[in-house]
């Protein structure tokens, strides 16, 4: 019926299938014989769960005079992303416990068939408008036992702020071609769900786990881990805060499996006291030129004010969440003239949104520029690497061919996104390589050994 978005690897359409009531989400590969589709189809065909959109059909489309392109069709889901739902609904701790339990059950089903999601995050969760039911989506970066790897080291597809500390600890710099890529497990999915819950409850991410980051020591095996959510939002009930901290345990074995976590969340939702029914956020006093979507939730007194606009911008406006197995642009509406630049610059989840999916949601008039979805390659990090060149006060990098992105300077690579080399990162469907300052030659007379 209409094309809803196009990315580096696929395009998504709203379609109607003969014999199927209502619309379906049709995902069509942009490249013939794309192996990603076969892997996604295999994983989704194993799943039958009320909180995972159903795979309806798959096959190959033969364009006139061209090679066949794989496609798949999935259940059409009307709803909004998890973070957009939270901003509109202002849920209580008990409501969040129910949603997290549904997602944990979806992960349990995925793990039971030998699969790993590998990109759990708020923008890959849809909450249906009709029932308020949570759906785990975006299986385009998923993996299952026996599947051939499709990406280069150090990481498989994913979004950096959601990567586990053990994943980051596996990285050795400089990256070598012979490096063995990190293999995520079920504990990585549980950790990513914990990061999702942390941001959902507090409005920001836990401390970064990336190597050489100033906050990284909290994730060492001897570290204390992140502060509990209740320390940032006093309205979070102690039981929910404790379960989120458990999901973010430094040691993978302490997090527990998805089934064990789902049971704990369900039990807590049933038994938690009246404190669990208080809204997690307080609505702002209305302003004629502002709406609820224009500003972050307001925390109560006694809560640490640590809001960062780029962290909450991913849920601004409940924009259309679509996926196309790669970078995907959403058709924009009129952007707000009052919108801060910081919100537009950091609109994606975690500074990046990883692989797309074939699930579509009902659009809501966006209040920001369209989101960009990165490809199955390594995602652009949300902030510069240590030693990476930075733009000046005017946002210009020192080299004419350099581009300023996320506070760092990058060189554009003239290759197709699917051919990015291991040292490149993908941003809006284009390969970029970080620019580092070369060490200056020594000026002393010290002789080298």
C-alpha positions in Angstrom: 0.0 0.0 0.0 2.8 2.4 0.8 6.5 2.4 1.5 7.2 3.4 5.1 10.9 3.6 5.1 14.1 2.6 3.3 17.5 1.8 4.7 20.9 0.4 3.8 19.7 -3.2 3.6 15.9 -3.2 3.1 12.7 -1.3 2.7 9.5 -1.6 4.7 6.1 -1.4 3.3 2.6 -1.5 4.7 0.9 -4.2 2.8 -2.1 -6.5 2.6 -1.8 -10.2 2.1 -4.4 -12.3 0.4 -6.4 -14.2 3.0 -4.9 -12.3 5.9 -7.2 -9.8 7.8 -5.7 -6.4 8.2 -2.3 -5.0 7.2 1.1 -6.7 7.4 4.6 -5.4 7.5 6.5 -6.3 4.4 10.3 -6.2 4.5 12.1 -6.3 1.2 15.9 -6.7 0.8 17.7 -4.0 -1.3 20.4 -6.5 -2.2 19.8 -9.8 -4.0 20.5 -12.9 -1.9 21.1 -11.0 1.3 22.0 -13.7 3.9 20.7 -11.6 6.8 17.1 -12.3 5.7 17.6 -16.1 5.7 19.0 -15.9 9.3 16.2 -13.7 10.5 13.6 -15.9 8.9 15.1 -19.0 10.5 15.1 -17.4 14.0 11.6 -16.0 13.7 10.2 -19.2 12.3 11.2 -20.9 15.6 9.4 -18.4 17.8 5.7 -18.6 18.7 5.1 -16.2 21.5 2.4 -13.6 22.4 5.1 -10.9 22.9 7.0 -11.4 19.7 5.4 -10.3 16.3 4.7 -13.4 14.2 6.5 -14.2 11.0 3.7 -14.6 8.4 5.5 -15.4 5.2 8.8 -15.2 3.4 10.2 -15.8 0.0 11.9 -14.1 -3.0 10.7 -11.3 -5.2 11.8 -11.3 -8.8 12.0 -7.8 -10.2 11.7 -7.3 -13.9 15.1 -8.1 -15.5 16.9 -8.5 -12.2 18.0 -11.2 -9.7 15.6 -12.2 -6.9 15.5 -10.3 -3.6 14.4 -12.0 -0.4 11.5 -10.6 1.6 9.6 -11.5 4.7 6.2 -10.4 6.1 5.4 -10.0 9.7 2.5 -9.1 12.0 1.6 -5.5 11.9 1.8 -3.9 15.4 0.1 -0.7 16.2 1.8 1.1 19.1 4.7 3.2 20.2 8.2 2.6 21.4 8.8 1.7 25.1 10.3 5.1 25.9 7.6 7.0 24.1 5.0 5.0 26.0 6.6 5.8 29.3 6.6 9.5 28.6 2.9 9.5 27.7 1.7 7.0 30.2 3.8 8.1 33.2 3.7 4.5 34.4 4.0 3.3 38.0 6.6 0.8 39.2 4.0 -2.0 39.0 3.2 -1.2 35.4 6.9 -1.2 34.5 7.3 -4.6 36.3 4.5 -6.0 34.1 6.1 -4.7 30.9 9.6 -6.0 31.9 8.1 -9.4 32.8 6.5 -9.6 29.3 9.9 -8.8 27.7 11.7 -11.3 29.9 9.2 -13.9 28.7 9.9 -13.0 25.1 13.6 -13.4 25.8 13.0 -16.7 27.5 11.3 -18.0 24.4 14.1 -16.7 22.2 16.8 -18.4 24.3 14.8 -21.6 24.5 15.1 -22.1 20.7 18.8 -21.4 20.8 18.6 -17.8 19.8 20.0 -14.5 21.1 18.4 -11.2 20.3 21.6 -9.1 20.6 19.9 -5.7 20.4 17.4 -5.4 23.3 16.6 -1.8 24.0 13.6 0.6 24.4 13.4 1.5 20.7 13.1 -2.2 19.8 10.2 -2.6 22.1 6.6 -1.7 21.0 3.7 -1.2 23.4 0.5 -1.8 21.6 -2.1 1.0 21.7 -5.1 -1.3 22.2 -3.9 -3.6 25.0 -0.8 -2.0 26.4 1.1 -5.2 25.6 4.8 -5.2 25.1 6.4 -6.7 21.9 10.1 -7.5 21.6 11.0 -6.6 18.0 14.1 -6.1 15.8 15.3 -9.6 15.3 17.4 -8.5 12.3 20.6 -8.6 14.4 19.6 -11.9 16.1 21.7 -15.0 16.1 21.1 -18.7 16.8 23.2 -21.8 17.4 24.9 -22.9 14.1 24.3 -19.6 12.2 27.3 -18.3 10.3 28.7 -15.0 11.4 28.1 -12.1 9.1 30.0 -9.2 10.7 33.6 -8.5 11.6 35.2 -8.2 15.1 35.1 -6.9 17.7 31.4 -7.0 18.1 28.3 -8.3 16.4 25.4 -5.9 15.7 24.2 -4.0 18.7 24.0 -0.6 20.4 27.0 0.4 22.4 25.3 1.7 25.6 23.5 -1.6 26.0 26.6 -3.9 25.6 27.6 -5.9 28.7 30.8 -5.2 30.6 32.1 -8.6 29.7 31.7 -7.7 26.0 33.7 -4.6 26.5 36.3 -6.4 28.5 36.9 -8.8 25.6 38.1 -6.0 23.3 41.9 -5.5 22.8 43.3 -2.5 21.2 44.5 -2.0 18.5 42.0 -4.2 16.7 43.7 -6.8 14.6 42.3 -8.7 11.6 42.9 -12.0 13.5 40.8 -10.9 16.5 38.1 -13.3 17.5 34.7 -11.6 17.6 32.9 -11.5 20.9 30.0 -14.0 21.1 27.1 -12.7 23.1 25.1 -15.1 25.3 21.8 -15.0 27.1 23.4 -13.0 29.9 24.1 -10.2 27.4 20.4 -10.0 26.5 19.5 -9.9 30.2 22.0 -7.1 30.8 20.6 -5.1 27.8 17.1 -5.5 29.3 18.5 -4.1 32.5 19.9 -1.1 30.7 16.5 -0.6 29.1 14.8 -0.8 32.4 17.4 1.6 34.0 16.8 4.3 31.4 13.0 3.7 31.5 12.9 4.3 35.3 15.6 7.0 35.6 15.7 8.7 32.2 19.4 8.1 31.7 21.8 5.3 31.0 23.9 3.6 33.7 27.6 4.5 33.7 29.4 3.6 30.5 31.1 0.2 30.3 33.4 1.0 27.4 37.2 0.7 28.0 39.1 3.8 28.9 35.8 5.6 29.8 36.1 7.5 33.1 33.1 5.6 34.4 34.3 2.2 33.3 35.8 1.1 36.7 32.4 0.5 38.2 32.1 -2.4 35.8 35.3 -4.2 36.7 34.9 -7.5 38.4 35.8 -5.8 41.7 33.5 -2.8 40.9 30.3 -1.9 42.7 28.2 -1.6 39.5 25.9 1.4 38.8 24.0 3.2 41.5 20.5 1.7 42.0 17.7 3.3 40.1 16.0 4.4 43.3 19.1 6.6 44.0 18.2 8.6 40.9 14.4 8.4 41.1 12.9 8.1 44.6 9.6 7.2 43.2 10.9 3.8 41.9 9.8 1.2 44.4 12.6 -0.7 46.2 11.6 -4.0 44.7 11.8 -2.8 41.1 15.1 -1.0 41.8 16.6 -4.2 43.2 15.6 -6.3 40.2 17.0 -3.7 37.7 20.3 -3.7 39.7 20.3 -7.5 39.5 20.0 -7.4 35.7 23.0 -5.1 35.7 25.2 -7.2 37.9 28.9 -7.0 37.0 29.1 -10.8 36.9 26.9 -12.5 34.3 26.0 -15.5 36.5 24.5 -13.1 39.1 21.9 -11.8 36.6 20.0 -15.0 36.3 18.3 -16.4 33.2 15.3 -14.8 31.4 12.9 -17.3 32.9 14.1 -16.8 36.4 13.9 -13.0 35.9 10.4 -13.1 34.4 9.2 -15.1 37.4 10.7 -12.6 39.9 9.2 -9.7 38.0 5.8 -11.2 37.9 5.8 -12.1 41.5 7.0 -8.7 42.5 4.3 -7.1 40.4 1.7 -9.1 42.4 3.1 -8.6 45.9 4.6 -5.1 45.9 3.0 -2.6 48.2 1.1 0.6 47.5 4.3 2.5 46.8 4.6 0.5 43.5 1.4 2.3 42.3 2.8 5.8 42.4 3.7 7.3 39.0 7.4 7.3 38.3 7.4 10.8 36.9 5.5 14.0 37.7 3.8 15.9 34.8 5.1 19.4 34.1 2.8 22.4 34.5 1.4 23.0 31.0 2.9 25.7 28.9 1.2 27.1 25.8 4.2 26.6 23.6 5.3 23.2 25.0 3.9 19.7 25.2 4.7 16.7 27.2 6.8 15.4 24.4 9.0 18.5 24.3 10.7 18.0 27.6 11.9 15.1 29.8 9.8 13.8 32.7 10.0 15.7 35.9 11.4 13.9 38.9 10.1 14.5 42.4 12.0 16.4 45.1 14.8 14.4 46.6 15.7 12.9 43.3 19.1 13.5 41.7 18.7 15.8 38.7 21.0 14.1 36.2 19.0 14.5 33.0 20.9 14.6 29.8 18.8 15.7 26.7 20.4 13.3 24.3 19.6 10.4 26.6 15.9 11.0 26.7 15.5 12.3 23.1 15.0 8.9 21.7 11.5 8.8 23.0 10.5 12.4 22.1 7.3 12.6 20.3 6.6 8.9 20.0 7.9 9.0 16.5 7.3 6.2 14.1 9.5 3.2 14.9 10.3 1.2 11.8 13.0 -1.1 10.8 14.5 -2.3 7.5 17.3 -4.6 8.4 19.6 -1.5 8.3 19.6 2.3 8.4 16.0 3.4 8.1 14.6 6.9 7.7 11.1 7.8 8.8 9.1 10.1 6.7 9.2 13.4 8.7 6.5 15.8 9.7 7.1 19.4 10.5 9.9 19.7 13.0 9.3 22.0 15.9 11.1 25.3 15.5 11.6 25.5 19.3 13.3 22.2 19.4 16.8 22.3 21.0 19.7 21.2 18.8 20.7 18.7 21.4 17.5 16.8 21.0 17.8 16.6 17.2 21.5 15.5 17.4 20.9 12.7 19.9 17.5 11.5 18.8 18.5 7.9 18.3 18.6 5.4 21.1 22.0 5.6 22.7 23.3 7.8 20.0 22.8 5.0 17.6 20.0 2.7 16.6 21.2 -0.6 15.4 19.7 -3.0 12.9 16.1 -2.6 11.9 13.1 -4.9 12.0 10.1 -5.6 9.9 7.6 -4.5 12.5 5.7 -1.2 11.9 3.8 1.0 14.2 1.1 3.5 13.7 2.7 6.9 13.1 2.3 9.8 15.5 3.1 13.3 14.3 6.9 13.6 15.0 8.3 16.6 16.8 11.9 16.0 15.7 13.9 15.2 12.6 13.6 11.6 11.3 15.5 8.9 13.1 18.4 7.1 11.4 19.0 3.4 11.9 22.5 2.1 11.5 23.4 -1.1 9.6 24.5 -4.5 10.6 28.1 -3.3 10.8 29.6 -1.8 14.0 27.5 1.1 15.2 28.8 4.7 15.5 29.6 5.2 19.2 27.6 8.0 21.0 30.8 9.9 21.9 34.3 10.2 20.6 37.0 7.7 21.3 39.9 8.6 23.6 42.5 10.5 21.5 40.0 11.1 18.6 40.2 14.6 17.1 37.4 16.9 18.2 35.7 19.7 16.2 36.4 23.3 17.3 33.9 25.7 18.9 32.2 26.2 15.5 31.7 22.5 15.0 34.5 22.3 12.3 37.1 19.6 12.2 40.7 20.4 11.2 40.7 18.6 7.9 38.5 19.7 5.0 37.5 16.1 4.3 36.6 15.4 8.0 33.1 15.4 9.3 32.0 16.2 12.9 29.6 13.5 14.3 28.7 12.9 18.0 31.5 15.3 19.1 34.3 13.6 17.1 36.0 14.0 13.7 35.4 11.2 11.1 36.5 10.5 7.6 33.8 9.3 5.2 34.7 6.0 3.4 33.6 5.8 -0.3 32.3 2.2 0.0 29.0 0.6 0.3 27.8 0.1 3.9 27.8 -3.7 3.5 31.5 -3.5 2.6 32.7 -1.4 5.6 36.1 -2.5 6.9 36.5 -3.7 10.5 37.9 -0.3 11.6 34.9 1.7 10.2 31.6 2.6 11.9 28.3 3.1 10.3 26.2 6.3 10.6 23.1 7.0 8.6 24.0 4.3 6.1 27.5 5.6 5.4 30.9 4.2 6.6 33.1 6.5 8.6 36.6 6.0 10.1 37.6 7.9 13.3 40.4 10.5 12.9 43.0 10.3 15.6 45.7 12.9 16.4 49.1 11.6 15.5 51.7 11.6 18.3 54.2 14.5 18.0 57.8 13.5 17.6 59.9 13.8 20.8 61.8 17.0 21.1 64.2 15.8 23.7 67.6 14.2 23.1 66.6 11.0 24.8 67.9 8.1 22.7 65.6 5.2 22.0 66.7 2.0 23.6 
